Amino acid sequence: MPNLQVVESPAPTAIERCVQDYITSCRARGLAPGTIVQLTYSLRSVFLPWAAQQGLAETAELTPRVLERMAADLLTSGGRRGPLARQTVRTYLRAVNLCLKWARAEGEPVPDRAAAPLPSLPRTLPQVLSREQIAAIEAACATERDRLIVRLLADTGMRVGELASLRLGDLLQRSRGSFLRLRGKGERERQVPVMPHLANRIHRYATRTRPADPGTDRLFVSLRRSPRTGSYEPLTTSGIQQIIRHAAARAGIPQRVHPHLFRHSFVTWAITRGMNPIQLAEIVGHSSTAMIQQVYSHLSPSDAYEAMAAALLGKGN
């Protein structure tokens, strides 16, 4: 019988151990699954292969100059198909910086001020839908389910994942009015107010229109039973995206329409109507007003004129 040699896999480098420990920490802290996927890909599929190619094994070797070289490499020749987009590189490098910041706090020998420079991005204004365009998209929907999906995205600014996660018991009646219970990033719950007419539509759909299926309590389900399970399966985020895309095409909207565009549009519309930014951040599930100030500070000159006129001339008072 031949002698079988056991080939031991090489021991992980200090950098590899650091990445693995950081990803484990992120999971233990309950970060959103999508965030975990993005961090894992950035670190394991981009950062670690680059570090191995450069012969880097110790975290102490990750100096600012080395990280600058990584940023330059990704921008000039980083992808398998050639240079990467600046936004893509920024995403990868942000993950590296988060990992190094965590490692330094954990006592790992990471050089001081070791952080990859993030490529600057051109300032672009997010597209928005007018209220008239939203009404046209809603009217182009074939079913009340789809019309309600459009209206909820437009009038609450919720994320598509939060919409897909809605359950039958999430419409809440309070003394002040009706609210929807949403499950945001990291399973953080918040309650978003809905106006009476929309609350009545949700209730009618949930009790009369929605297919009855004891197998799921999700609010939005398929219109036909699955041939595999025999049940009305919950809509997925990709299914909702498809509904929105097809309705927008039927409505003749020329721009690319996706669920997050309704979120941009809601925040812009709320700001132009004078909603308090702190309240608005709570409604849309931002942890601070910084995101609103950064992303949605694109009001038109006419918006600025109207605001100045209201402040100085008492217009609208």
Wavefront OBJ file of the C-alpha trace (Angstrom):
o trace
v 0.000 0.000 0.000
v 1.603 3.306 -1.043
v 2.490 5.858 1.557
v 0.066 8.777 1.414
v 1.545 12.157 2.114
v -0.630 14.638 3.955
v -0.249 18.040 2.370
v -0.924 20.687 4.947
v -2.454 23.920 3.755
v -0.316 26.942 4.516
v -1.094 28.775 7.702
v -3.057 31.985 7.131
v -1.071 35.191 7.183
v -1.660 37.844 9.813
v -3.550 39.910 7.248
v -5.784 36.961 6.355
v -6.505 36.286 10.033
v -7.311 39.948 10.564
v -9.823 39.953 7.696
v -11.482 36.778 8.931
v -11.731 38.091 12.496
v -13.177 41.390 11.259
v -15.866 39.653 9.180
v -16.720 37.463 12.173
v -17.023 40.588 14.326
v -19.350 42.190 11.781
v -21.594 39.134 11.839
v -21.578 39.073 15.646
v -22.605 42.745 15.741
v -25.617 41.979 13.571
v -24.721 44.048 10.532
v -27.181 43.793 7.659
v -26.669 40.743 5.391
v -26.103 42.954 2.360
v -23.389 44.847 4.214
v -21.706 41.577 5.199
v -21.745 40.393 1.575
v -20.223 43.643 0.330
v -17.508 43.718 3.006
v -16.671 40.047 2.477
v -16.279 40.440 -1.277
v -14.217 43.626 -0.963
v -11.831 42.084 1.537
v -11.571 38.457 0.428
v -11.877 38.845 -3.339
v -10.102 42.172 -3.814
v -7.914 43.126 -0.856
v -6.434 39.736 0.053
v -5.508 38.758 -3.543
v -3.818 42.141 -4.000
v -1.917 41.774 -0.719
v -0.778 38.258 -1.698
v 0.350 39.489 -5.099
v 2.418 42.168 -3.371
v 3.926 39.646 -0.943
v 2.301 41.285 2.083
v 1.650 39.068 5.103
v 1.789 41.250 8.239
v -0.639 44.027 9.161
v 2.364 46.150 10.122
v 3.273 46.276 6.429
v 0.070 48.113 5.524
v 1.546 51.586 5.617
v -0.147 54.652 4.081
v 2.233 54.442 1.110
v 1.369 50.776 0.502
v -2.363 51.570 0.652
v -1.860 54.452 -1.763
v -0.285 51.975 -4.170
v -3.299 49.700 -3.812
v -5.671 52.560 -4.644
v -3.607 53.452 -7.708
v -3.477 49.825 -8.873
v -7.239 49.389 -8.589
v -7.893 52.595 -10.504
v -5.460 51.839 -13.319
v -5.599 48.060 -13.743
v -7.562 46.628 -10.850
v -10.298 44.632 -12.548
v -10.139 41.443 -14.554
v -11.640 43.448 -17.400
v -9.447 46.486 -16.900
v -9.566 49.626 -14.733
v -12.366 49.873 -12.210
v -14.841 52.708 -11.831
v -13.996 55.252 -9.155
v -17.169 54.454 -7.216
v -16.288 50.730 -7.238
v -12.756 51.406 -6.030
v -14.121 53.687 -3.345
v -16.407 50.896 -2.111
v -13.527 48.394 -1.943
v -11.167 50.787 -0.192
v -13.770 51.867 2.340
v -14.087 48.229 3.392
v -10.302 47.981 3.785
v -10.237 51.131 5.916
v -13.042 49.863 8.144
v -11.182 46.612 8.652
v -7.920 48.379 9.525
v -9.672 50.768 11.904
v -11.238 47.805 13.701
v -7.905 45.960 13.810
v -6.116 48.958 15.294
v -8.783 49.266 18.002
v -8.318 45.566 18.743
v -4.600 46.062 19.333
v -3.327 44.682 16.027
v 0.001 46.167 14.840
v -1.495 48.432 12.196
v 0.544 51.577 11.419
v -0.889 54.878 12.623
v -2.854 56.812 9.986
v -2.901 53.709 7.779
v -5.869 54.276 5.506
v -6.331 53.975 1.778
v -7.141 57.279 0.050
v -10.702 57.237 -1.295
v -11.002 58.455 -4.896
v -12.996 61.627 -5.236
v -16.253 61.381 -7.125
v -17.870 63.911 -9.415
v -20.828 65.581 -7.754
v -23.922 64.307 -9.490
v -27.485 65.296 -8.781
v -29.811 62.390 -8.076
v -32.697 62.065 -10.482
v -36.181 62.433 -9.102
v -39.706 61.716 -10.267
v -42.354 64.404 -10.240
v -45.613 63.711 -8.451
v -47.288 63.682 -11.873
v -44.915 60.995 -13.128
v -45.546 58.918 -10.004
v -49.297 59.184 -10.558
v -48.804 58.056 -14.179
v -46.768 55.032 -13.063
v -49.410 54.114 -10.498
v -52.174 54.409 -13.111
v -50.206 52.153 -15.482
v -50.157 49.282 -12.973
v -52.353 46.311 -13.785
v -53.451 45.409 -10.234
v -54.236 47.093 -6.937
v -51.277 45.233 -5.439
v -48.901 46.932 -7.860
v -50.594 50.327 -7.516
v -50.267 50.090 -3.751
v -46.579 49.197 -4.052
v -45.967 52.329 -6.129
v -47.926 54.543 -3.747
v -46.187 53.195 -0.644
v -42.744 53.773 -2.137
v -43.764 57.264 -3.227
v -45.464 58.414 -0.021
v -43.193 56.904 2.645
v -39.699 56.812 1.102
v -39.210 53.275 2.404
v -36.504 50.999 1.033
v -37.510 48.188 -1.309
v -36.334 45.612 1.226
v -38.544 47.196 3.872
v -41.498 47.035 1.493
v -40.882 43.363 0.725
v -40.710 42.606 4.475
v -44.099 44.164 5.330
v -46.460 41.802 7.144
v -50.223 41.762 7.514
v -50.015 43.051 11.084
v -47.725 45.975 10.321
v -50.501 48.539 9.790
v -50.894 50.043 13.261
v -53.633 52.321 14.548
v -52.589 54.930 17.067
v -54.484 57.811 18.621
v -52.589 60.159 16.316
v -53.369 58.180 13.174
v -52.108 55.194 11.184
v -48.522 53.971 11.044
v -46.590 51.266 9.227
v -44.041 49.225 11.154
v -40.898 48.888 9.043
v -37.838 46.708 9.564
v -34.817 48.627 8.366
v -31.124 47.941 8.158
v -29.851 45.768 10.980
v -33.459 44.777 11.781
v -34.012 48.188 13.380
v -37.727 48.897 13.577
v -39.396 52.249 13.071
v -42.957 53.444 12.588
v -43.780 55.577 9.565
v -46.993 57.607 9.432
v -49.400 56.961 6.562
v -52.278 59.211 5.617
v -55.863 57.985 6.149
v -56.644 57.328 2.473
v -53.496 55.220 2.042
v -54.129 53.392 5.327
v -57.630 52.513 4.116
v -56.205 51.155 0.851
v -53.701 48.992 2.734
v -56.462 47.610 4.953
v -58.778 46.849 2.011
v -55.993 45.131 0.099
v -54.928 43.051 3.110
v -58.477 41.920 3.963
v -60.173 41.692 0.546
v -57.779 41.708 -2.410
v -54.683 39.864 -1.225
v -54.803 36.103 -1.892
v -55.497 34.249 1.339
v -52.627 31.971 2.216
v -51.986 30.710 5.762
v -48.451 29.814 4.713
v -47.190 33.403 4.829
v -48.108 36.632 6.576
v -46.226 38.855 4.138
v -48.379 41.690 2.845
v -47.296 41.470 -0.792
v -47.381 38.036 -2.395
v -47.475 36.596 -5.900
v -50.737 36.621 -7.858
v -50.533 32.915 -8.659
v -49.680 29.886 -6.607
v -46.179 28.541 -7.019
v -46.204 25.232 -8.957
v -43.422 24.084 -6.658
v -44.993 24.816 -3.279
v -48.651 25.412 -4.121
v -48.536 28.663 -2.124
v -48.680 32.376 -2.885
v -45.049 33.187 -2.269
v -43.873 36.545 -0.895
v -42.651 39.065 -3.438
v -38.883 39.478 -3.536
v -37.022 42.742 -3.982
v -36.173 41.738 -7.555
v -39.855 41.013 -8.206
v -40.800 44.487 -6.943
v -38.098 46.040 -9.110
v -39.556 44.279 -12.124
v -43.060 45.534 -11.310
v -41.786 49.106 -11.079
v -39.764 48.856 -14.278
v -42.656 47.487 -16.335
v -45.168 50.016 -14.962
v -42.818 52.907 -15.723
v -42.324 51.631 -19.271
v -46.088 51.438 -19.806
v -46.427 54.972 -18.426
v -43.887 56.223 -20.962
v -41.360 57.475 -18.396
v -38.133 58.015 -20.378
v -35.647 57.667 -17.516
v -34.626 54.461 -15.779
v -37.061 53.915 -12.908
v -36.222 51.754 -9.897
v -37.566 51.576 -6.326
v -34.779 53.704 -4.818
v -35.692 56.522 -7.198
v -38.984 56.850 -5.310
v -36.972 57.271 -2.100
v -34.930 60.112 -3.640
v -38.123 61.668 -4.926
v -39.936 61.458 -1.590
v -37.084 63.093 0.332
v -36.732 65.865 -2.262
v -40.477 66.492 -2.258
v -40.595 66.554 1.556
v -37.689 69.005 1.776
v -39.266 71.390 -0.728
v -42.463 71.289 1.361
v -40.513 72.382 4.423
v -40.425 69.154 6.433
v -38.067 69.216 9.403
v -34.873 67.359 8.339
v -34.643 65.590 11.711
v -38.187 64.248 11.383
v -37.528 63.355 7.758
v -34.408 61.387 8.716
v -36.469 59.415 11.231
v -39.173 58.674 8.672
v -36.791 57.345 6.007
v -34.565 55.530 8.490
v -31.370 57.587 8.347
v -29.368 57.618 11.571
v -28.636 61.345 11.109
v -29.441 64.248 8.819
v -25.971 64.066 7.244
v -27.138 61.745 4.460
v -30.063 64.006 3.640
v -27.810 67.062 3.523
v -25.219 65.294 1.374
v -27.387 63.436 -1.112
v -30.481 65.583 -1.417
v -28.997 69.083 -1.376
v -29.946 69.571 -5.022
v -32.872 71.941 -4.880
v -33.322 74.011 -7.996
v -32.718 77.783 -8.167
v -36.489 78.285 -8.167
v -36.712 76.309 -4.929
v -34.066 78.568 -3.395
v -35.924 81.677 -4.611
v -39.198 80.491 -3.092
v -37.496 79.731 0.220
v -35.833 83.166 0.307
v -39.081 84.890 -0.606
v -40.914 83.073 2.172
v -38.235 84.053 4.687
v -37.754 87.711 3.710
v -41.066 88.755 2.225
v -43.437 86.645 4.238
v -44.649 84.820 1.165
v -46.920 81.944 2.059
v -47.509 83.249 5.608
l 1 2 3 4 5 6 7 8 9 10 11 12 13 14 15 16 17 18 19 20 21 22 23 24 25 26 27 28 29 30 31 32 33 34 35 36 37 38 39 40 41 42 43 44 45 46 47 48 49 50 51 52 53 54 55 56 57 58 59 60 61 62 63 64 65 66 67 68 69 70 71 72 73 74 75 76 77 78 79 80 81 82 83 84 85 86 87 88 89 90 91 92 93 94 95 96 97 98 99 100 101 102 103 104 105 106 107 108 109 110 111 112 113 114 115 116 117 118 119 120 121 122 123 124 125 126 127 128 129 130 131 132 133 134 135 136 137 138 139 140 141 142 143 144 145 146 147 148 149 150 151 152 153 154 155 156 157 158 159 160 161 162 163 164 165 166 167 168 169 170 171 172 173 174 175 176 177 178 179 180 181 182 183 184 185 186 187 188 189 190 191 192 193 194 195 196 197 198 199 200 201 202 203 204 205 206 207 208 209 210 211 212 213 214 215 216 217 218 219 220 221 222 223 224 225 226 227 228 229 230 231 232 233 234 235 236 237 238 239 240 241 242 243 244 245 246 247 248 249 250 251 252 253 254 255 256 257 258 259 260 261 262 263 264 265 266 267 268 269 270 271 272 273 274 275 276 277 278 279 280 281 282 283 284 285 286 287 288 289 290 291 292 293 294 295 296 297 298 299 300 301 302 303 304 305 306 307 308 309 310 311 312 313 314 315 316 317
